[in-house]
Amino acid sequence: MNSKIATTRRRFMTSILGAGALGLANPLSLLAASGSAISADKFSQLSQALDGTLIVPSTPAYEGARRTFSFNPKYNRYPALIAKCASESDVVRALGFARENDLPIAVKSGGHDVLSASTVDNGLVIDLQQLSKIDINNTTARVGPGVLAGQLDYSLGETGRALPLTCNPSVGVGGLTLGGGLGWFIGTQGAACDKLKSARLVTVDGQILTASSSENEDLFWAIRGGGGNFGIVTELEFDTFEKPELVAGVIAYDASLLKDFLSFYRDFMASAPDELTVEVIASGGQTPVIGAMVFYSGNERDAERVLTPLRSFGPPLADGIRKQDYGKVGAMAPSVNQFFAPANIDIAGEEKEPGLYWKGASVSSLSDPVIDNIAKAIDAGPEGWAFGLGHIMRGAVTRVEPGSTPLKRPLHSTTVHFDIGWSHKSQAADRMRWVDESTSALSVNPSEHDYINYMSSDNPDHIKAAYGDSFERLATIKRRYDPENLLSRNRNISPS
Ligand SMILES: Cc1cc2nc3c(=O)[nH]c(=O)nc-3n(C[C@H](O)[C@H](O)[C@H](O)COP(=O)(O)OP(=O)(O)OC[C@H]3O[C@@H](n4cnc5c(N)ncnc54)[C@H](O)[C@@H]3O)c2cc1C
């Protein structure tokens, strides 16, 4: 839908709802996107039935609640309703309401999907952010999908336990785990989905199922990498492990060394022990810099030895690597966010309207041609460009039995992302184009591995290729659990 129509429809909805249609005695009918008429009584019934709250465009909380954290302004969407679910029963009710009224559905946990799949114009968002319990009991953790990775890291750390989650504390545990979940412990513990012991799901027909290695095994297989295609997950149970000693922090180099640094990094990581994970963020912001974010699971003496080549790459601009406590290390990502800060400039006659945009992809390895393409993109980058290398498939994540989950794990494949910020709207279009062109220039072959949680494309051929040999099995399971494709706001596995 073009933005003008979306705006007109939004105004229409707002004017009616704001005029008191949700005073709920009002018999006005509202035209939903699908063309079906939904009476105010029906809204009232849903609103009263929910343990949580129903948010509509006239609710003061609407503006905040409708937003996602996808950092993708191309998908600024306006749902008709947001059901802030406070219980599993709420999920059943909201889903039933959407079905009865033919409303498109989006499911939101942490809201970080790069294509904003967790919201939908004129539909119903089933918002799980209030399903945020964390229950840690000996070696297991039962977690609501709305818990953020950083909160879970922190709570686990307090009890001496740990999980392989993400490198970014603000990502939702729900979407992260369903798509795989790659983070600091990738080399020693694998992916978040590898630690999933069981999950509770609401299927599109309103059933509540448990999926585990002994119950609904096909579903359990599918949700460990197949995304939110098969049901709405209301609880995740993980096997935790003992939190290790940790040496972590950022070492920074001058961004002019980027090309050499990337070659060095590839070779360094190829022989690094599984205990070491290093993410790279480079930025041409106020101080053009390469930040290597280091995470070593082990003691300081071993870390010293393992990190010697990295420290010898050149004189660092800063070295903040030190003994740290898992659970509090999430703070590393916010400190890196400063690299994304757009220059604080003034443009005459223009209000500031800051924004951010990113796109992710995977490359099968950090080959010389890939590095050349990255370097060319950076050379052409506008002020404030940023680029990151994230998760390298290596160590424990690659040692699971092939096909035992839908998450593909080819050795050495690496996630990459281009990012940009701006302070004024007039800067946005050019900067976003740079991200788009830089990502395309990587010439990622869709038949190569594409980590679904970083996949900035919803082209069905790309999705099929990203799942490779697992695709047909996923499609069969999709047909069984969601034959009408009601859960389609995701990297969609079509049942047809
Ligand atoms: C700043 C940033 C940093 C990131 N860092 C990492 C990283 O270090 N490692 C990594 O692996 N990934 C990372 N990602 C990618 C991230 O894992 C995915 O975007 C993930 O899908 C986000 O999950 P969410 O719950 O926050 O998002 P949402 O947008 O809420 O959900 C993502 C998708 O999953 C579906 N979904 C969510 N919850 C449920 C549920 N309970 N039941 C059914 N379907 C559901 C949604 O409908 C949507 O399709 C990052 C993303 C961003 C924006």
Ligand as a Chemical Component Dictionary entry (heavy atoms), coordinates in Angstrom:
data_LIG
# 
_chem_comp.id                   LIG 
_chem_comp.type                 NON-POLYMER 
_chem_comp.pdbx_formal_charge   0 
_chem_comp.three_letter_code    LIG 
# 
loop_
_chem_comp_atom.comp_id 
_chem_comp_atom.atom_id 
_chem_comp_atom.alt_atom_id 
_chem_comp_atom.type_symbol 
_chem_comp_atom.charge 
_chem_comp_atom.model_Cartn_x 
_chem_comp_atom.model_Cartn_y 
_chem_comp_atom.model_Cartn_z 
_chem_comp_atom.pdbx_ordinal 
LIG C1  C1  C 0 20.246 -4.053  16.569 1  
LIG C2  C2  C 0 20.101 -5.511  16.232 2  
LIG C3  C3  C 0 21.052 -6.396  16.698 3  
LIG C4  C4  C 0 20.948 -7.756  16.415 4  
LIG N1  N1  N 0 21.883 -8.614  16.892 5  
LIG C5  C5  C 0 21.760 -9.950  16.677 6  
LIG C6  C6  C 0 22.714 -10.882 17.187 7  
LIG O1  O1  O 0 23.691 -10.523 17.827 8  
LIG N2  N2  N 0 22.499 -12.202 16.932 9  
LIG C7  C7  C 0 21.438 -12.657 16.220 10 
LIG O2  O2  O 0 21.306 -13.871 16.051 11 
LIG N3  N3  N 0 20.539 -11.794 15.715 12 
LIG C8  C8  C 0 20.662 -10.464 15.927 13 
LIG N4  N4  N 0 19.746 -9.591  15.389 14 
LIG C9  C9  C 0 18.651 -10.124 14.573 15 
LIG C10 C10 C 0 17.542 -10.648 15.483 16 
LIG O3  O3  O 0 17.891 -11.900 16.002 17 
LIG C11 C11 C 0 16.240 -10.817 14.700 18 
LIG O4  O4  O 0 15.815 -9.584  14.209 19 
LIG C12 C12 C 0 15.166 -11.453 15.581 20 
LIG O5  O5  O 0 14.144 -11.966 14.766 21 
LIG C13 C13 C 0 14.617 -10.441 16.548 22 
LIG O6  O6  O 0 13.719 -11.014 17.423 23 
LIG P1  P1  P 0 12.668 -10.061 18.156 24 
LIG O7  O7  O 0 11.821 -10.893 19.007 25 
LIG O8  O8  O 0 13.397 -8.901  18.750 26 
LIG O9  O9  O 0 11.902 -9.457  16.909 27 
LIG P2  P2  P 0 10.401 -9.424  16.421 28 
LIG O10 O10 O 0 10.441 -8.387  15.350 29 
LIG O11 O11 O 0 9.442  -9.238  17.521 30 
LIG O12 O12 O 0 10.182 -10.855 15.801 31 
LIG C14 C14 C 0 10.940 -11.325 14.716 32 
LIG C15 C15 C 0 10.133 -12.353 13.913 33 
LIG O13 O13 O 0 9.806  -13.459 14.736 34 
LIG C16 C16 C 0 8.387  -13.567 14.893 35 
LIG N5  N5  N 0 8.133  -13.844 16.299 36 
LIG C17 C17 C 0 8.662  -13.160 17.349 37 
LIG N6  N6  N 0 8.265  -13.711 18.486 38 
LIG C18 C18 C 0 7.466  -14.752 18.173 39 
LIG C19 C19 C 0 6.758  -15.699 18.944 40 
LIG N7  N7  N 0 6.817  -15.684 20.263 41 
LIG N8  N8  N 0 6.027  -16.630 18.293 42 
LIG C20 C20 C 0 5.981  -16.659 16.932 43 
LIG N9  N9  N 0 6.640  -15.775 16.153 44 
LIG C21 C21 C 0 7.371  -14.834 16.769 45 
LIG C22 C22 C 0 7.842  -12.228 14.468 46 
LIG O14 O14 O 0 6.525  -12.321 14.019 47 
LIG C23 C23 C 0 8.806  -11.820 13.389 48 
LIG O15 O15 O 0 8.504  -12.478 12.197 49 
LIG C24 C24 C 0 19.849 -8.224  15.643 50 
LIG C25 C25 C 0 18.887 -7.326  15.181 51 
LIG C26 C26 C 0 19.012 -5.970  15.452 52 
LIG C27 C27 C 0 17.977 -5.015  14.921 53 
# 
loop_
_chem_comp_bond.comp_id 
_chem_comp_bond.atom_id_1 
_chem_comp_bond.atom_id_2 
_chem_comp_bond.value_order 
_chem_comp_bond.pdbx_ordinal 
LIG C1  C2  SING 1  
LIG C2  C3  SING 2  
LIG C2  C26 DOUB 3  
LIG C3  C4  DOUB 4  
LIG C4  N1  SING 5  
LIG C4  C24 SING 6  
LIG N1  C5  DOUB 7  
LIG C5  C6  SING 8  
LIG C5  C8  SING 9  
LIG C6  O1  DOUB 10 
LIG C6  N2  SING 11 
LIG N2  C7  SING 12 
LIG C7  O2  DOUB 13 
LIG C7  N3  SING 14 
LIG N3  C8  DOUB 15 
LIG C8  N4  SING 16 
LIG N4  C9  SING 17 
LIG N4  C24 SING 18 
LIG C9  C10 SING 19 
LIG C10 O3  SING 20 
LIG C10 C11 SING 21 
LIG C11 O4  SING 22 
LIG C11 C12 SING 23 
LIG C12 O5  SING 24 
LIG C12 C13 SING 25 
LIG C13 O6  SING 26 
LIG O6  P1  SING 27 
LIG P1  O7  DOUB 28 
LIG P1  O8  SING 29 
LIG P1  O9  SING 30 
LIG O9  P2  SING 31 
LIG P2  O10 DOUB 32 
LIG P2  O11 SING 33 
LIG P2  O12 SING 34 
LIG O12 C14 SING 35 
LIG C14 C15 SING 36 
LIG C15 O13 SING 37 
LIG C15 C23 SING 38 
LIG O13 C16 SING 39 
LIG C16 N5  SING 40 
LIG C16 C22 SING 41 
LIG N5  C17 SING 42 
LIG N5  C21 SING 43 
LIG C17 N6  DOUB 44 
LIG N6  C18 SING 45 
LIG C18 C19 SING 46 
LIG C18 C21 DOUB 47 
LIG C19 N7  SING 48 
LIG C19 N8  DOUB 49 
LIG N8  C20 SING 50 
LIG C20 N9  DOUB 51 
LIG N9  C21 SING 52 
LIG C22 O14 SING 53 
LIG C22 C23 SING 54 
LIG C23 O15 SING 55 
LIG C24 C25 DOUB 56 
LIG C25 C26 SING 57 
LIG C26 C27 SING 58 
# 
